Amino acid sequence: MKTTLQYDHYFDYAEMKEGLLLLQKQHPSLMHLQEEALTHEGRSIFSVTISSGKDPALKPAFYMDACTHAGEVAGSMACMYFMDALLTNSDEEEIQKLLENNTVYIIPRISPDGTEEYLKTSSWVRSINHPYPKDQSDNHGLFTKDLDQDNRIGMMRIPSASGAWKKREDHPFLMRRRRPDDTEGEFFNIYQEGMMDAYDGAHISVARTLYGMDFNRNFPISWMPDAKQPGAGKYPLCEAETKVMADFIINHRNICAVLTMHTSGGALLHPPGTHSENSADEEDMRMYKEIGSLADDVLKYPTCNLFDSYCVDPAHFDAGAFDDWCYLQNGIPAFTMEIWNIHEKAGCKPQWPVDRDKTEKQEAEEIEKIYAWLQKNASETITPWHPYDHPQFGMVELGGMDYKFSVQNPPKQFLQEELEKIFDFSFRYAKTLPHLVMEKPYITKAAEGIYRIEINLCNTGYMPTWLSNEAKALQEDRKIQISAEGCRIIEGTKEVDGLAGYFNINTFYGYGGNIMTVNHAPFVKKLSFLVEANPGDHLTVTISHERAGTVTSEVIID
């Protein structure tokens, strides 16, 4: 697909901003760029609105964001590619139709400060690059540091008679765990490359992660304090960046679907993340599976429930997550896409659902396959073991994979291929929103100066106007509003319940292959009301729903 920008590398903040400004300049009628907030370091958190025709707020909207986790920068590139491809190819019929019917909202980089630190230094940043907790006075031990100045944090193997690891006889790079009867040979302990703040000459302890704040544990849904959920923050939405996300969802009441971009693992994850989908609404879970199947067509990403298939330890599930907050607090269907699966590239067995009983032998085999694939396809991500005279530990060896751009994000030469496939799913997901269609009103004279207007209103979209049964349970299923200008409604309802989408049509293959359809919620409603009017009057009938959009029809009384 044509794009305006080049996607053969990762954009820093300046290049991302320059790209946003260029796209806005080239497509002023379709794109609106907005600064939602300034970060601690003075960078803008931008939002983008893409739409054509009527007011964007009056159309059902698709929302996409990235870099809730600063280092998962492939997600930010996916957001940039998605908006770029929509705008650059906006003359194509299918894209024209999407932008006429729907609005697209994108926040391409939630944590520009954290991402800049991640891209420009060797630091590993979870969400934001300020120490968390703020008081680090009790944090001592080995801190990561780029000792050999190659702009990456690798591994450090330290010779030790009591070491837990041993060099593999058949491989120059990989290690094997020391076996119970290993008494001869050279042994090592392996840590991340770094320095201790205080070393007693014998004991090596590992310090806590310095940048431990996790925005995806900071949302007001099953939130738990930091002692139970590390990185959760002092209270929900205590960080400016997470508040921007929550405020945007709350203030844009036309948002019908959410896609939040993360890395890695090559999976499309869906709520609930705090309990099994067996105890969630069955129909909502079916919707997640059906929409998720679109990702399997091109991306080959399986659709997984967060709690059942992705969480490694169900006893310690991830609380306070954004996707859970969207769905369980607001009723909005939300997916988390975990971009890039190096295991799949390397020929390892499928990762999902997660194997909670993987053996050490299986793990070692997977690492060997990953190393071999990287060595063949992205050798620049491998640093061979090399000696280093450590000021505290003496002669050690440094080496390892460039985790940032081999496992966590695609090597840059594989980035565009992944982004193109992500576009395919994102575009198809954006087409699933509810869509109101009003047939031409039928008018009959009821009495002198009184006319009856009858209208068939239909939802032609896949989703119902209420989006999910969870939204109904939360009383977030909003009414359809009816109004008329140029006359006065004297009889008939001015609001009605929502309409089902074709997802809700209860149809299935019956005995012998016959297709069966049974009673289901209506996706068409006949509206009828009386108005005061006179021949020749021009009336405007407006039907609106905060999430499903607004439609109007001009009527002439004759």
Secondary structure, 3 states (H helix, E strand, C coil): CCCCCCCCCCCCHHHHHHHHHHHHHHCCCCEEEEEEEECCCCCEEEEEEECCCCCHHHCCEEEEEECCCCCCCHHHHHHHHHHHHHHHCCCCHHHHHHHHHCEEEEECCCCHHHHHHHHHCCCCCCCCCCCECCCCCCCCCEEECCCCCCCCCCEEEEECCCCCEEECCCCCCCEEECCCCCCCCCEEEEEECEEECCCCCCCCCECCCCECCCHHHCCCCCCCCCCCCCCCCCCCCCCHHHHHHHHHHHHCCCEEEEEEEEECCCEEEECCCCCCHHHCCHHHHHHHHHHHHHHHHHCCCCEEEHHHHHCCCHHHCCCCCHHHHHHHHHCCCEEEEEECCHHHHCCCCCCCCCCCCCCHHHHHHHHHHHHHHHHHHCHHHEEEEEEEEECCCEEEEEEEECHHHCCCCCCHHHHHHHHHHHHHHHHHHHCCCCCEEECCCEEEEEECCEEEEEEEEEECCCCCCCCCHHHHHCCCCCCEEEEEECCEEEECCCEECCCCCHHHCCEEECHHHCEEECCCCCCEEEEEEEEECCCCCEEEEEEEECCCEEEEEEEECC
